[in-house]
Amino acid sequence: MEKQVIVLPKVFSFGFFRIVSKGVGQVMFQDNVWTGLFFLAGIFYGSYATGNSAVAWGALVGVVVSTLTGYLLNYPASKGLSGLWGFNGVLVGCALPTFLGNVPLMWLALILFSAMTTWVMVGLNHLLSPYKVSSFTFPFVLITWFVLLAARIMHGLPHGSLGTPGLPGSFSSSLDLSFVNLLVYWLRGISQVFLVNSWVTGLLFLIGLAISNRWAAIWAAIASALALAVAVLYQCNSEDIANGLFGFSPVLTGIALGTTFYKVNWRTFLWSLTGIVATVFIQAAMDTFFTPLGIPTLTGPFCVATWLFLLPHLNLNKKALQQG
């Protein structure tokens, strides 16, 4: 029996842009065009609403460039059709305009390092394949750390939006815990997956997830709520809580463990809840570690937590690896 040959659509054809849209959706493990479009709509709304439209256009440039790189390097077409070349690139495209100034040299770096995520992802997946896990968003995390650290001595990359290097200080614990504000914090925890601080964006992301996989939407909602509760209970930095910064990595962990890599059942439910809580602690620990460097943890806590919960290879009705 002849092996079926998978053919990629032509560059900049309608099929190509379907792949690009899937690349955006794959940030939350969704191989769905409409999900990607809702995510893009959320990114554009939130970026313009918060006064940094460069994030929206950076996201679009990042996902297109990283997808084109997969074409140019002739990587397996099946991965391309699923959008797996694009999800790290779109995050680089969101991150650099968020933390660096909107100058031509930033855009040049964005193009270069969005492309780089594609081959770094393939390389890291080769290294991790014996352990039966993938690199997830770590190519984005690693590459963005390099760029942000480099910006400290590359004065052509304005870095005024990066944190000031220093030891963690005493944090204010004052936080408005009214129902409306808690709802806003909860939705921001979802929107911050793409570094966007907007409750409307979080709502659009939930709708996009529900279109593709209702369990993914449920787990995103549970994870953001649980992460918010843990951060409040342990008196984390109130400003970070209000901006959803303790929610986005747990959201990704919840989707990964709750429905992407394990089948939904009561055992995986408890396992996923544990993973979400652990991610909040890992987030706090990594925040403390990286504060002296003045750079964000990005989705590093999600990667670390999900590896720790997948590497034991427990018999919890595990699914096949989907982001290899």
Salt bridges, closest charged atoms under 4 A:
ASP31 OD1 - LYS22 NZ 3.27
